[in-house]
Amino acid sequence: MKSHRVTANLSKKDWGSFFYLNRALHYLKRDNELDKLVRIDETGVEHDVMTFPVFSIRNYRALSPMGND
């Protein structure tokens, strides 16, 4: 199987900080000011879902969706 890079914005240190939900990829994007939960839709467009203070989500931590159960 051939690999394909979806985004260069997901750090190698954030290896567990992504998940698929509702036909979209959600991942942690960091910059110097904020940590952002970003959704990439089926057309490849990025949407900010939530923002957090910079480095409030530590490296090597995983994100996962929360169920309604």
Secondary structure, DSSP 8 states (H G I E B T S, - for coil): -------S-S-GGGTT-EEEETTEEEEEEE-SSEEEEEEE-TTS-EEEEEEEETT-S-TT---------
